[in-house]
Amino acid sequence: MWRQNLSAGRESSSSTLKKETQLLNCLTPEETAQCRHGLYFQDGERRVDYVLTYQVKKPSSSRARRHSSRFTDNALTRSLRRTRPQARSAKPDPEPGPQETSADHHEDDKRFRREEFEGNLREMGLELEKDEDGKTPGVGFVKIHAPWNVLCREAEFMKLKMPTRKVYEVKQSSSVMEKINTFISKVTDPLHPNVEENRIENVKHLSHPFSREKQHLFDLSDRDSFFDSKTRSSIVFEVLKRTKCTKSKFSMGITSLLGSGAYLAAYPLHDGDIDGENVEPNDRKLLYEEWASYSVFYKYQPVGLIRKYFGEKIGLYFAWLGVYTQMLIPASLVGVFVFLYGCVTVDDDIPSMEICDSRRNITMCPLCDRVCSYWTLNSACGTARASHLFDNPATVFFSIFMALWAAFFMEHWKRRQMRLNYEWDLTGFEEEEEAQKDHPRAEYEFRVMQKSLKKEHKAQKRPTGESSVKKWKQTVHSVMRGQKMSEKEKLTCRDRCPAYMTNIVMMLLMIGVTFAIVFGVILYRISTKAALHMSSNPTTRSNVRLTVKTTAAIINLVVILILDEVYGAVARWLTALEVPKTDKSFEERLIFKTFILKFVNAFTPIIYIAFFRGRLVGRPGSYLYVFESYRMEECAHGGCLMELCIQLSITMLGKQLIQNNLFEIGIPKLKKLIRYIKSKRSAFQEEEREKKLQRYETDFFLEPFAGLTPEYMEMIIQFGFVTLFVASFPLAPLFALLNNIIEIRLDAKKFVAELRRPVAARAKDIGIWYNILRGVAKIAVIVNAFVISFTSDFIPRLVYQYMFSPDGSMHGFVNHTLSYFNVSHFQNGTAPLEPEILGFSVDICRYKDYREPPWSPTPYEVSKQFWAVLAARLAFVIVFQNVVMLMSDVVDWIIPDIPKDISVQIHKEKILMMDLFMKEEQGKLQVLDNLTVDGEKENSSAHSPQLRPRAVSHTQSNSF
């Protein structure tokens, strides 16, 4: 025994001496250059694949204790602390105060978990190295390296497709297509980034899921580059998720350890710096120069390099964003054409000419009670001419075009997505996705553990005899050993019923808050309009409508921006209450709630103006009032389409400029500055600022990656602006295009320079976002049909021209749409205070509606023209949506989802893979046969040695 201890001591001392020698050698300038500022271990050879950070507290320094306690925890941290049992494994020291004792014990508990977890990581084969003496005070770093055997093992478990030695030629489907593609590539060569991944190659490696038994199939000549940094970090992350810390009160992985505060952060490293002197070439620097720079805004995105650096999920997002931005180019051109058509034909529009004609002395009824007086129709000349820019026959064509554009966009993206799946070797990814769905989240496991402990605790209280006590002890021991109770227990609908009820109530409450704010803005418009009409300034009175419209739209924008942030936090909180089992389920539920709340928030004011304003007014002498004092607001004579355009443009441009661009630039920089200031409060850090931080320290100060949901969400809302109400704002695609050109480079700079490197995630499509896009595109057809039919004057003009016009022209249309009202029929207290403001006494005023005149047998009742127009509007909605949806389905049917050349190449890959394995099996059989023959010869020669010379001589004679 003493010999074994002595040998163990010698081995430990030799290993310690070896580590110290490596450390001393690392301090030389040559080894320091090899470490590359924290990308490698102290030996300069093993690459840092992942980093864990934790809080370092020195017991002797109360100031350091207070400083480190400022780090905030998330909701899971607080829930874990509240629900953790009070019993502790270590006894507190009675000398310090109670608060210090609990704080020290809490830190000891965290350190105990970290030591056990890191020991389990070493048992899994990972190599770890700690750094607590860096330039970042109060933060310790655990650097993780995955050796070759761990990478091979996990790659086989994860079924990662890796390129084999086998290559084959990629051919076009026909020589004509090959010539066309060659010509297009030459023309667009200046638009391609200077990246090797974007170059078209005629040779492709045959890929196959990695297998340790078939390593000879893969090109392993350079093991350091066989698994790139993205793949290595994703492999380590899978090990971190699977490794448990079982000696605590409950089983936990890295996500639970992050939530409980045992670790502050976990992240892979960026490949290197992006600027500065003597910066080595790396993928991050290349992405910054060829993708994140505003000087290359006209170039295509290096999607292949994005996927190589960030993974397939982020690569698909930017590929989708690029396709969407490209498709906005034809939509913008057509929208500009429609707008220019309105500008050119505004002088030929007969209804606006009649409104602007000063010779037509048409007296209109007051727009509000008492303070508003009569006005002449020609004072609305500017509004009528501006309305024609967006309300003309080309608007109908543009609505049909945008519906078909949405169908083409969806089909084009499906084809592009399938091509990327082929190029990125994701064609057989369904099985892996199904396997990943079953991985439970840490919060779910924690709730299941709580449920199990409660059940066992209740069973313990029941006096059922000695057997139940023994069973309870066994259960406690099994829990303490970390055995999973989730195999027996799971959260049922009954467990989630309070969370579901809370979700329903809170969702309805948030939607009610949106409606209440819209109603408040309506009251603001009504009261402000009445107040401005009382002004003594004639300029103010003449610009009442424009002032009220603009200020109300700005107020709506500010409210939308504020509620967007609130709704995002509420949706995340509600989703956390449900405790979804898997990350995929959590993400889908979060996306659904966030989309519903933000969609209602953004489009409720627009929907009100488009479909409700001006239709709940009543008529002179019988107006509809709110709170018995506020009269519902009317549309301008040119219709509500102009007001809808103002609201839509201000909301869309404001969200893009302020929320999507300004917030994305300012908030990450502000958070980074706050973290930097917090870490530099000590006086001795002034000198350390001048020194260069290690790579893992620099990445610690970057903003954590929060997922792609905010990025997709802002684009989906923009897609709604572009498609839903495009009939009222043809320039929406143009503004969306200009925004996306900036957005791509802004997101690129954020991902490359402002965020920590996210863990690469595999995905073969954009998930639930595609279904949301299809739903928005279908709703857009119906919405645009109602906008054209009920909001614009397109249908009333057609009805007048073909049913009521005496000469088949638009002459007399304005007079046809105005009804008569006898001013003596005003309600008490609603007549104008200044009835003769126009210089003459008014007996009859006009208002926009289809009603019988006061001298008819049924005064003020709706006329037959009203029913004719209503029937035409409903018929147009039915015909429009059915025709457009039929055309969209035809487009969907004509364009195949999979390009023909891709389907041919996929089939070719299957044949080549089958041939490769058949040759391998034949080789194995030949080797086995040879071994069998040799074995039989050896056995025969061993039993009959006298025949051996003859056999040899016979062989020799045959050979000669």
Order of alpha helices (4+ residues) and beta strands (2+ residues): alpha-alpha-beta-alpha-alpha-alpha-beta-beta-alpha-beta-alpha-beta-alpha-alpha-alpha-beta-alpha-alpha-alpha-alpha-beta-beta-alpha-alpha-alpha-alpha-alpha-alpha-alpha-alpha-alpha-beta-beta-beta-beta-alpha-alpha-alpha-alpha-alpha-alpha-alpha-alpha-alpha-beta-beta-alpha-alpha-alpha
